[in-house]
Amino acid sequence: MSGSLVRPGGAMRQHEVTVEVRGPWSLATSRAFWEGFAPAALPAQGSEQGLHTVFRVEADWSRAEATVAQQDDAARVRVAGDGDLDAAAAQVCRFLSLDVDARGWPDVGDRDPVIAAAQAQLPGLRPCGFHSPYEAAAWAVLSQRVRIVQAARLRDDLVRHHGDGGAFPPPQTLRALELDLPGRKGEYLHAVADAALEGRLDGAALRSVEPDEAVRAVQEVKGLGPFAAELVVVRGANAPDALPRHESRLEAEVAERYGADRSLDDVARAWRPFRTWAAVHLRILRERRTAEIGGRAGPR
């Protein structure tokens, strides 16, 4: 079910679609993860039950606002903007993992008691990613060789000075900027913008191929090494069955929970076809316990 509304003046249109969410889902759990887990943190949204965010639509790089509410096993997605709103709604479903048929996700817990415990502690969690691979790639560049806090400040400056109402600058704007950034970050951001404009960072395209192939393709963008490319695929395209192989914290968590003699690839066989989801669950629990990234340990 969908509908649209044109506001007086015609500048901003609205589009609403109701999406059947297949498998476990809790918007509240997913929103709490997104609000508190770096590096794609969502600003805290108070006591409201829904979720609101602002982003760039890959189809035309227009700015869009999205509001998402849960109604039992369905998501009500409302997008507003002056661009391709059908594409915007589809993009929302992708970065919230609402487009994934997760009816088989509980089976992973049946095969792996460690994941079963994680599922119980994070009921209904669906990994929330960056708004797009483009934004994930930009973050990967900004966060290279600097602390997370400094990278977040650099990103906030770009949004404040060159963005649009809270949305990250579109690639055509980013490409034209003369950026005074540490090291080669300006050069690499220009390469990311070029890749986005050429369609090489398209979320649907990266999701349409095997994750390892997508990672190799992303590594062809100047400045994006193996770790950055995995971030783009895992949390930019939000691929549900990609296995991060350059994430030291995940490997440490696997060693702690499964034993030092078990490799990540060995353990992850039981996670298919939700290797990303299992990895995200373990990383969240580790962050809650250790505060390696955010600096605040303990459950929320």
C-alpha positions as CSV (number, residue, x, y, z in Angstrom):
1,M,0.0,0.0,0.0
2,S,1.4,3.4,-0.9
3,G,0.4,6.9,-1.5
4,S,1.9,10.3,-2.2
5,L,1.2,13.9,-1.2
6,V,2.4,17.1,-2.8
7,R,2.8,20.0,-0.4
8,P,1.6,23.5,-1.2
9,G,4.3,25.1,-3.4
10,G,5.3,21.9,-4.9
11,A,8.9,21.9,-3.6
12,M,8.6,18.9,-1.2
13,R,6.7,15.7,-2.0
14,Q,5.9,12.9,0.3
15,H,5.5,9.2,-0.4
16,E,4.5,6.4,2.0
17,V,4.8,2.7,1.7
18,T,3.9,-0.2,4.0
19,V,6.5,-3.0,3.9
20,E,5.9,-6.5,5.1
21,V,9.0,-7.4,7.2
22,R,9.7,-11.1,7.0
23,G,11.4,-12.6,10.1
24,P,12.2,-11.2,13.5
25,W,12.3,-7.4,13.7
26,S,12.2,-4.8,16.4
27,L,12.5,-1.2,15.3
28,A,13.2,-0.2,18.9
29,T,16.2,-2.6,19.2
30,S,17.5,-1.6,15.8
31,R,17.2,2.1,16.5
32,A,19.0,1.7,19.8
33,F,21.9,0.0,18.0
34,W,22.0,2.8,15.3
35,E,21.9,5.6,17.9
36,G,24.8,4.2,20.0
37,F,27.1,2.2,17.8
38,A,29.9,4.0,15.8
39,P,30.7,4.9,13.1
40,A,27.3,5.5,11.5
41,A,25.6,6.7,14.6
42,L,22.1,8.1,14.4
43,P,21.4,11.1,16.6
44,A,19.4,10.2,19.7
45,Q,15.7,10.6,19.1
46,G,14.2,10.9,22.6
47,S,11.3,8.8,23.6
48,E,9.6,8.6,20.2
49,Q,8.8,5.1,19.0
50,G,9.7,5.7,15.4
51,L,12.9,6.6,13.6
52,H,13.8,9.7,11.6
53,T,16.8,10.3,9.4
54,V,18.0,12.5,6.6
55,F,20.0,11.1,3.7
56,R,21.1,11.3,0.0
57,V,19.1,9.2,-2.5
58,E,21.5,7.2,-4.7
59,A,19.2,7.4,-7.7
60,D,19.7,11.2,-8.2
61,W,21.6,12.4,-5.1
62,S,18.6,14.5,-3.9
63,R,18.1,15.0,-0.2
64,A,15.3,13.0,1.5
65,E,13.9,12.7,4.9
66,A,12.6,9.4,6.2
67,T,10.3,8.4,9.0
68,V,9.9,4.8,9.9
69,A,7.3,3.2,12.3
70,Q,6.6,-0.4,13.2
71,Q,3.2,-1.9,13.0
72,D,3.4,-5.5,14.2
73,D,5.3,-7.3,11.4
74,A,5.1,-4.3,9.0
75,A,7.1,-1.1,8.5
76,R,5.5,2.1,7.6
77,V,8.1,4.1,5.6
78,R,7.4,7.7,4.8
79,V,9.9,9.7,2.7
80,A,9.8,13.3,1.7
81,G,11.9,15.1,-0.8
82,D,12.1,16.5,-4.3
83,G,13.7,13.6,-6.0
84,D,13.0,9.9,-6.7
85,L,10.9,8.9,-3.7
86,D,10.4,5.3,-4.8
87,A,14.1,4.9,-4.9
88,A,14.4,6.7,-1.5
89,A,11.9,4.3,0.1
90,A,13.8,1.3,-1.3
91,Q,17.0,2.7,0.0
92,V,15.5,3.1,3.5
93,C,14.5,-0.5,3.4
94,R,18.1,-1.5,2.5
95,F,19.9,0.5,5.1
96,L,17.5,-0.7,7.8
97,S,17.7,-4.4,6.5
98,L,14.0,-4.4,6.1
99,D,14.4,-5.8,2.6
100,V,16.0,-9.1,3.9
101,D,13.8,-12.2,4.3
102,A,15.0,-13.2,7.7
103,R,12.7,-16.1,8.4
104,G,15.8,-18.3,8.5
105,W,17.7,-16.1,11.0
106,P,16.4,-18.0,14.1
107,D,17.8,-21.2,12.5
108,V,21.3,-19.8,12.9
109,G,20.7,-19.6,16.6
110,D,19.6,-23.2,16.5
111,R,22.9,-24.2,15.0
112,D,25.1,-22.0,17.1
113,P,24.4,-21.4,20.8
114,V,26.6,-18.4,20.9
115,I,24.5,-16.6,18.3
116,A,21.3,-17.9,20.1
117,A,22.4,-16.0,23.2
118,A,23.2,-12.9,21.2
119,Q,19.8,-13.1,19.5
120,A,18.2,-13.3,23.0
121,Q,20.1,-10.2,24.2
122,L,19.3,-8.2,21.1
123,P,15.8,-9.3,20.2
124,G,14.6,-8.3,16.8
125,L,17.9,-6.5,15.9
126,R,18.4,-5.9,12.2
127,P,21.7,-4.3,11.3
128,C,21.4,-0.6,10.4
129,G,24.0,0.5,7.9
130,F,25.2,3.7,6.4
131,H,22.7,5.5,4.2
132,S,24.7,4.4,1.2
133,P,28.0,2.8,0.1
134,Y,29.0,6.4,-0.9
135,E,28.7,7.7,2.7
136,A,30.4,4.5,4.0
137,A,33.3,5.1,1.7
138,A,33.6,8.8,2.7
139,W,33.6,7.7,6.4
140,A,36.3,5.1,5.7
141,V,38.5,7.9,4.2
142,L,37.8,10.4,7.0
143,S,38.5,7.8,9.7
144,Q,41.8,6.5,8.3
145,R,44.7,7.0,10.8
146,V,42.7,9.3,13.1
147,R,40.6,8.8,16.2
148,I,36.9,8.2,15.8
149,V,36.1,11.4,17.6
150,Q,38.3,13.4,15.2
151,A,36.8,11.6,12.1
152,A,33.3,12.4,13.4
153,R,34.3,16.1,13.7
154,L,35.6,16.1,10.2
155,R,32.4,14.6,8.9
156,D,30.2,17.0,10.9
157,D,32.1,19.9,9.4
158,L,31.5,18.7,5.9
159,V,27.8,18.3,6.6
160,R,27.5,21.7,8.3
161,H,29.4,23.7,5.7
162,H,28.6,21.7,2.5
163,G,25.6,19.5,3.2
164,D,21.9,20.2,3.0
165,G,19.8,20.2,6.2
166,G,21.7,17.5,7.9
167,A,22.4,15.4,4.8
168,F,25.9,14.6,3.7
169,P,27.2,16.6,0.6
170,P,26.3,14.9,-2.7
171,P,29.2,13.5,-4.6
172,Q,29.1,16.3,-7.3
173,T,29.6,18.9,-4.4
174,L,32.2,16.9,-2.7
175,R,34.2,16.5,-5.9
176,A,34.3,20.2,-6.4
177,L,35.5,21.1,-2.9
178,E,39.1,22.2,-2.1
179,L,39.5,20.3,1.1
180,D,42.0,21.1,3.8
181,L,42.2,17.7,5.4
182,P,45.0,15.7,7.0
183,G,47.2,13.6,4.7
184,R,45.6,12.5,1.4
185,K,42.0,12.5,2.7
186,G,41.0,15.3,0.2
187,E,42.4,13.4,-2.7
188,Y,40.7,10.1,-1.6
189,L,37.4,11.8,-1.0
190,H,37.5,13.1,-4.6
191,A,38.1,9.6,-5.7
192,V,35.1,8.4,-3.7
193,A,32.9,11.1,-5.2
194,D,34.1,10.1,-8.7
195,A,33.3,6.5,-8.0
196,A,29.8,7.3,-6.7
197,L,29.0,9.5,-9.8
198,E,30.2,6.7,-12.1
199,G,27.9,4.2,-10.3
200,R,30.8,2.1,-8.8
201,L,29.5,2.5,-5.3
202,D,25.8,1.7,-6.1
203,G,24.2,-0.2,-3.2
204,A,22.0,-2.4,-5.3
205,A,24.8,-3.3,-7.7
206,L,27.1,-4.2,-4.8
207,R,24.4,-6.3,-3.3
208,S,23.8,-8.2,-6.6
209,V,27.2,-9.9,-6.6
210,E,29.0,-12.2,-4.2
211,P,30.4,-10.1,-1.2
212,D,34.0,-11.0,-2.0
213,E,33.6,-9.8,-5.6
214,A,32.0,-6.6,-4.3
215,V,34.9,-6.0,-1.9
216,R,37.4,-6.5,-4.7
217,A,35.5,-4.0,-6.9
218,V,35.4,-1.4,-4.1
219,Q,39.2,-1.7,-3.6
220,E,39.7,-0.3,-7.0
221,V,38.7,3.1,-5.7
222,K,41.8,5.0,-4.7
223,G,42.3,5.2,-1.0
224,L,40.0,2.3,-0.1
225,G,42.0,-0.7,1.2
226,P,40.7,-4.1,2.3
227,F,39.3,-2.9,5.6
228,A,37.6,0.1,4.1
229,A,36.2,-1.9,1.2
230,E,34.6,-4.4,3.6
231,L,33.0,-1.5,5.5
232,V,31.5,-0.3,2.3
233,V,30.0,-3.6,1.4
234,V,29.0,-4.8,4.9
235,R,27.7,-1.5,6.3
236,G,27.3,0.6,3.2
237,A,25.5,-1.9,0.9
238,N,24.3,-3.7,4.1
239,A,24.9,-7.1,2.5
240,P,23.4,-9.7,4.9
241,D,25.9,-12.5,4.2
242,A,29.3,-10.7,4.0
243,L,32.0,-11.9,6.3
244,P,34.4,-9.1,7.5
245,R,37.9,-10.6,7.4
246,H,39.9,-7.5,8.4
247,E,38.0,-6.7,11.6
248,S,40.4,-7.4,14.5
249,R,37.7,-6.8,17.1
250,L,35.5,-9.4,15.6
251,E,38.3,-11.9,15.4
252,A,39.1,-11.2,19.1
253,E,35.5,-11.8,20.0
254,V,35.3,-15.1,18.1
255,A,38.5,-16.3,19.8
256,E,37.1,-15.4,23.2
257,R,33.7,-17.0,22.7
258,Y,34.6,-20.0,20.5
259,G,38.2,-20.7,21.5
260,A,41.5,-19.6,20.1
261,D,41.8,-22.7,18.0
262,R,38.6,-21.8,15.9
263,S,39.1,-19.6,12.9
264,L,36.5,-17.0,11.8
265,D,35.8,-18.8,8.6
266,D,35.3,-22.1,10.4
267,V,32.9,-20.6,13.0
268,A,31.0,-18.6,10.3
269,R,30.0,-21.6,8.3
270,A,27.0,-22.0,10.7
271,W,26.0,-18.4,10.2
272,R,25.2,-18.6,6.5
273,P,23.2,-16.9,4.9
274,F,23.4,-14.3,7.7
275,R,27.1,-13.9,8.3
276,T,26.9,-10.1,8.5
277,W,24.1,-10.3,11.0
278,A,25.9,-12.7,13.2
279,A,29.1,-10.7,13.1
280,V,27.2,-7.5,13.9
281,H,25.5,-9.1,16.9
282,L,28.9,-10.2,18.3
283,R,30.5,-6.8,17.7
284,I,27.6,-5.0,19.5
285,L,27.9,-7.2,22.5
286,R,31.7,-6.8,22.6
287,E,31.3,-3.0,22.4
288,R,28.9,-3.0,25.2
289,R,31.3,-5.0,27.3
290,T,34.6,-3.3,26.4
291,A,33.7,0.2,25.0
292,E,36.6,-0.1,22.6
293,I,35.1,2.4,20.2
294,G,32.6,4.5,22.1
295,G,34.4,4.7,25.5
296,R,31.3,3.7,27.6
297,A,31.2,0.2,28.9
298,G,28.3,-1.7,30.3
299,P,24.7,-2.4,29.1
300,R,22.4,0.4,28.2
